Amino acid sequence: DRSFRGRHAARNALFCDLMVRTGMRLSEQASLTLFDVPDFDVHRRYVATWLPSAIAKNASGRRLYVPAAVLRELWDYIRVERQELVDSARKRGTYDRIERALVVEEPTVPAVTPSEPGARRRSVETLDPRQRRNLLVRRPDGLEPAALWLNNDGLPLCTHSWQSMFAVANVRCRKAGIGLRAHPHLLRHTYAVVTLEQLQREHIQELNPM
């Protein structure tokens, strides 16, 4: 398809891969911030992180295990593609114009500094998806969104945008005569099947150590 530009193809593929490998729902993963991404550890096959209750369905916060290979690609996205979007948005003054922004003044302390005198700081972990969309982090070079996934304007991607991404991909497959179709929830089913297969393999190995 010569008309396909695929500017964010790598980002979209990474988003899907993370869903398949962790079992997160679309709304949960779309609400992740930089504070939810664990540091990469070359000595571990999986790195644990915590899905906050404030963005989990039915407030069911839980531990997630991200494969090292996926986490490496995630940090590559943060440092390259995402950073380019942030730099461009800063030059346009995008973040300075956001109304009712919630600002993390110290990046090493994931908490919102209140604008009202006498109010307490609020942990980023307690913010819901809507509040996270207005969450900014103050860096030495200026403000940037705390949201992990950004659009062309350097602003947080909403769940509707991700749903559209799946819909467009399905249309492209159909036009190309490829018998494939996917939707976000299907990736959770894939995660469940893969996890069950891994558990079965480990169980069989325990029964047959030879």
ABEGO torsion letter per residue (X at the ends): XAABAGAAAAAAAAAAAAAAAAGBBAAAAAABBAAABBBBBAABABBBBBBBAAABBGGBBBBBBBBAAAAAAAAAAAABAAAAAAAAAAAAGAAAABBGBBBBABAABBBBBBABBGBBBBBAAABBAAAAAABBBBBAAEBBBABABBBAAGBBBBAAAAAAAAAAAAAAAAAAGBBBBBBAAAAAAAAAAAAAAAAAAAAAAAABAX
